[in-house]
Amino acid sequence: MNSEYSVASASLETLTGQAVEALRAGSDGMTAWANVMRESPGRFRWAAETTRSANVAATAYLVGGLTKMGLCDRVLTRADYREGRAWISAMRAPGGQYHDPALLGRRTPGWPAAKFWPDPAMLLGVTQYARTALAHYSGKPDNLLPAQPPPGWPQPDDGPEVALEFIRTRPYEESAWGACSHAMRMAAWLLQWHLEDRISLDPLIEGLRFFYAIQDPATGLWGGAASPKNVRINGAFKLFPLIREELDLPLPHAEKVIDQVLAEFERSDYDETVGACDEWDNWYVLALAREVAAAGYREEEIRKMAAYRIARVLEIFRKPDGGLSYSPQSCVTNWIGFDMAPELPQSDVMGPGILAGGINVCIDLLNLRGVTTWTGEWRLRAKQPKALRAQIQERVFG
């Protein structure tokens, strides 16, 4: 946070007014910048100066950000929707995977010769973002899980115990962000396989019990105590789409989670080190913890911080080209292992694609939907049917 500014001493009315002004400003610049990112109808590139041609990751991030900002009608044309659907549909491969040659057709410079290219996480990421972009262009929801995990991950025919061992052996202490991301996806496949009548509910229950067993009761987060707080918040962010949204399970120590996120925002050097993922993860985790915390817990502080961060984020991440960058200093150069752009003070598609989610949480918390073009939409998953959720909750928590 800006160490020279005190959120606590400002009124919520003043902060909210500044937030609304910031939301309304910059729309023309963002629209113009987004149009420059179009390489051909339906295909968007990472940044003005980039190392790869238009690809599904860049397209998904940009279209997703425009959707949250309420600017799609000012950028996307009928040709974008038509040609974009055809472009991505042609990438479909066996097993529900997608192969984008702009990403998979060339190794990242300096990639170790002994390391497999592309690794399973990269394959999974390409498929996920292809499906995300296709869902935007098709107007159809997508659960973002392909029919089967990528090569190198446990497969349905391997048996659920192999998937459970995968979940149990992720490096949670060292890297909660990556460990929780991969483990949550594997647990989501266990749920999907149960819904397809391939397996019983037992493996999913075991996986969920494991997640709660490794939650730190001192903070409510996941990961080793020696890990930076933002990494542990990132770990919670990776688990919450399944445990808090899709399954709507309880969250022990919810108030402690809120305390941790607010303390992160209040770090004197927060704005010097923050990236778009940190800002979005913080707000997503805080919002979902708030739903099950004691009523009104630190509510005024949360709402003031939400109003302040809207204006502050749009100030420090904005670039002269009219867009937003992943960090206040420069664009992001790498995406899950793929080189994407040189390190320059330019906007990139991850900026609006990710920051818009966190800003929309703030809009929702402040009841500002409908005040500007910004939609206030931020949730990632639809809930499973109530009867299934109740059954899972009873079995996990007894």
C-alpha positions, -999 to +999 in steps of 0.1 A: +000+000+000+010+036-005+028+043+028+020+080+025-018+074+025-039+064+054-071+045+044-083+044+079-085+082+082-104+087+050-142+085+048-158+056+029-178+082+009-147+100-003-129+067-011-159+054-030-162+086-050-126+083-060-131+047-070-161+055-093-141+083-110-112+059-116-136+033-130-151+057-155-117+071-166-096+052-190-123+033-209-114+050-242-077+042-237-084+006-228-107+002-258-081+017-282-053-005-268-073-037-270-081-030-306-043-027-313-038-062-298-060-078-325-037-097-350-067-108-371-104-113-364-108-133-331-070-135-325-052-113-300-016-111-291+001-107-257+014-071-260+024-046-286+060-059-284+057-097-281+077-128-288+048-149-301+020-145-325-016-144-314-026-173-292-053-187-270-038-175-237-036-139-249-070-140-264-086-155-233-070-130-209-080-100-231-116-111-238-121-120-202-109-087-190-131-068-215-161-088-204-155-079-167-150-042-177-182-042-198-162-032-229-167-062-252-193-044-273-167-016-280-140-040-291-153-074-303-170-076-337-191-103-353-161-114-373-141-118-340-168-142-326-171-161-359-134-164-367-124-169-331-147-199-327-134-215-359-097-208-350-099-224-316-122-253-326-096-263-351-070-268-323-090-296-306-070-328-301-079-362-286-089-364-250-105-330-249-070-313-252-062-283-273-029-277-291-021-241-300+010-240-324+017-204-314+025-217-279+035-253-283+053-251-317+084-234-303+105-240-271+111-212-248+147-199-252+169-215-226+146-244-219+167-272-204+176-299-229+169-326-204+134-312-194+104-325-213+087-300-236+060-290-230+055-302-194+020-314-183+012-281-165+018-262-198-004-286-217-031-282-191-028-244-192-031-242-230-062-264-229-078-244-201-073-211-219-084-224-252-116-236-236-120-203-218-117-182-250-140-206-269-166-203-241-164-165-245-169-167-282-196-193-281-215-178-252-216-212-235-203-220-200-174-244-196-162-262-165-126-258-179-117-295-172-109-315-203-122-351-205-090-364-190-059-349-173-028-341-195-002-368-202+020-374-171-009-369-147-030-397-131-056-410-156-090-424-149-078-460-156-049-457-132-074-459-103-083-432-077-056-441-053-030-429-078-048-396-080-050-394-042-013-401-039-007-372-064-027-349-042-009-360-010+026-356-024+025-321-039+052-297-024+028-277-002+054-265+023+077-252-004+053-239-030+017-236-020+007-218-052+017-246-076+009-275-052-026-263-043-033-255-080-024-290-092-040-307-062-073-288-066-074-298-103-068-334-095-096-333-068-119-317-094-113-346-117-122-370-089-155-351-086-160-352-123-153-390-125-178-395-096-204-375-115-197-397-146-203-428-124-167-440-129-158-440-092-174-436-058-174-404-038-148-419-013-117-407-031-129-371-033-138-371+004-103-383+012-088-356-009-109-329+007-102-342+042-065-339+033-068-303+022-084-293+056-058-314+075-030-293+061-046-259+066-026-238+091-048-231+121-027-201+130-035-183+098-062-202+080-039-205+049-020-232+032+018-237+029+049-236+051+052-209+077+085-199+062+069-192+028+060-156+020+025-146+030+014-139-006+024-174-016+003-189+011-027-166+001-021-178-034-024-214-022-058-207-006-068-190-039-061-222-058-082-244-035-111-220-030-128-225-065-135-261-055-139-260-017-156-226-013-174-220-046-183-253-063-188-273-031-196-244-007-178-261+022-171-244+055-139-226+060-123-230+095-105-199+107-122-176+082-116-145+103-079-153+104-078-155+067-094-121+065-068-108+090-040-122+068-052-106+036-058-072+052-023-073+067-009-081+032-026-050+018-013-029+046+024-038+040+043-006+035+060-020+004+030-038-010+027-016-041+063-021-049+061-059-050+025-066-060+016-083-093-018-087-108-022-122-095-015-111-060-041-084-061-068-107-076-059-136-053-062-114-022-096-101-031-110-135-041-098-152-010-110-123+013-144-123-004-150-160+000-137-160+036-160-131+044-191-151+033-185-176+062-168-153+088-187-138+117-212-113+104-197-078+100-162-089+108-139-059+100-165-048+075-158-011+074-121-018+070-128-042+041-151-017+023-126+011+027-098-010+014-119-021-015-127+015-025-090+026-021-076-004-041-099+003-071-084+038-076-049+028-066-047-003-089-060+017-119-034+043-111-002+022-106-009-005-133-019+019-161+006+024-189+009+053-214-004+030-242-038+030-225-039-005-211-028-022-179+003-042-172+008-073-150+031-053-126+034-016-120+069-016-135+065-036-167+047-062-187+049-099-178+074-117-199+065-154-192+033-174-189+035-209-172+069-214-190+062-199-224+082-167-233+056-141-242+072-106-244+103-086-237+105-068-204+092-033-212+070-007-196+041-017-218+006-031-212+000-068-215-032-089-216-027-104-182-030-069-167-067-064-175-074-101-176-065-106-140-068-071-124-104-069-135-114-098-114-101-082-082-116-048-091-149-065-097-148-081-062-144-045-048-173-033-069-194-061-055-184-054-019-193-017-024-226-023-042-214-004-072-228-027-099-246-007-126-228+026-116-202+022-144-197-003-173-178-026-150-199-056-142-189-066-107-188-102-118-159-123-103-169-158-094-152-187-110-174-217-104-211-226-102-223-245-072-230-283-074-265-293-065-275-287-029-280-324-021-246-334-033-229-305-014-247-315+018-236-351+014-200-341+009-200-316+038-214-343+062-188-368+051-158-344+053-167-327+086-189-354+102 
